[in-house]
């Protein structure tokens, strides 16, 4: 079984976390290049990669294929409410990250795991679906809309977890963002993920009481370990 190193980053600004994620991503690519040329794998590089979990300070990110029109307020207004804004290189449109939300950045070599990108994204979604089920919340998928949704077949489905991934030479970065105790008012400033006919929710809103975010983190780790068939260790 392949191994993945887990790091809980706690609360961290987006730019600081981005620098860390990019450095690990580039280290993984360098290790693959060394192996391909007959060299040795880089020191301290886990067998299959890393899993970073973090809660960000309030920030909005727009994917490379996103539309700036889905940001409904000015950057000046965002600064006035203590939020940042970044254009980034993941797939997907605009989303929000902030306190009470578990953001996961798996930096993984899918070749070492023996899976393709579509199966990888399915595994991320399925892990979150099963975590929701542990809390008595039925979740699922919507065809043509990434992420995890509550009442996906309803008149106004609501997203509980956004997913946006980038991959190069089968090495992944970016990942998922699950709303656990997120202040959903921040989403009123955007068309989340570019949708105007769908809502956003959180685990606490769905269950109607406080949720231990540390417990949810461990549930996510356990489900990802099972779905990706890896050992996740600190």
PyMOL commands that set and color helices and strands:
alter all, ss='L'
color gray80, all
select helices_A, chain A and resi 14-36+68-70+75-80+110-113+117-134+184-189+192-194+203-207+213-228
alter helices_A, ss='H'
color red, helices_A
select strands_A, chain A and resi 2-12+49-56+59-62+84-87+94-97+101-108+139-142+145-150+158-168+171-179+199-200+230-233
alter strands_A, ss='S'
color yellow, strands_A
deselect
rebuild
show_as cartoon
